[in-house]
Amino acid sequence: MNKNILLAVTSGTIAAAALVLSFRSSVTADSLIGFASVLGLLGIATLEYRINWKRLLGLN
């Protein structure tokens, strides 16, 4: 089940990025690299600090 959630989140992120990029025509490689690096840093911070998303969102 955990893989299904990860697949859904990944697919949703890609779909949202595609939607945003379809509206904004002046996208450069630098902005894509910057966006990917920020997402990567957020992912690393999540793993390092072991953020519990259920507790963070108040779902406990």
C-alpha positions in Angstrom: 0.0 0.0 0.0 2.9 2.4 0.7 4.1 2.0 -2.9 0.6 2.9 -4.1 0.7 6.2 -2.1 4.2 7.0 -3.4 3.1 6.3 -7.0 0.0 8.5 -6.6 2.0 11.4 -5.1 4.6 11.1 -7.8 2.0 11.0 -10.6 0.2 13.9 -9.0 3.3 16.0 -8.8 4.2 15.3 -12.4 0.6 16.2 -13.5 0.7 19.4 -11.6 4.1 20.4 -13.0 2.8 19.6 -16.5 -0.3 21.8 -15.9 1.7 24.7 -14.6 4.3 24.4 -17.4 1.5 24.4 -20.0 0.3 27.8 -18.8 3.7 29.4 -18.5 5.5 29.4 -21.8 8.8 31.1 -20.8 10.4 28.1 -19.0 14.1 27.8 -19.1 16.4 25.0 -18.2 17.7 27.0 -15.3 14.2 27.3 -13.8 13.6 23.6 -14.2 16.9 22.8 -12.5 16.2 25.2 -9.7 12.7 23.7 -9.2 14.1 20.2 -9.1 16.9 21.1 -6.7 14.4 22.7 -4.3 12.2 19.6 -4.4 15.3 17.5 -3.8 16.4 19.5 -0.8 12.9 19.3 0.7 13.0 15.5 0.2 16.3 15.2 1.9 15.2 17.4 4.8 12.1 15.2 5.1 14.2 12.1 5.4 16.8 13.7 7.7 14.4 15.2 10.2 11.9 12.2 9.9 8.9 14.5 9.4 5.7 12.7 10.2 3.2 14.1 7.7 0.2 12.8 9.6 1.3 14.6 12.8 2.2 17.7 10.8 -1.2 17.9 9.1 -3.1 17.1 12.3 -4.4 13.7 11.2 -3.5 11.8 14.4 
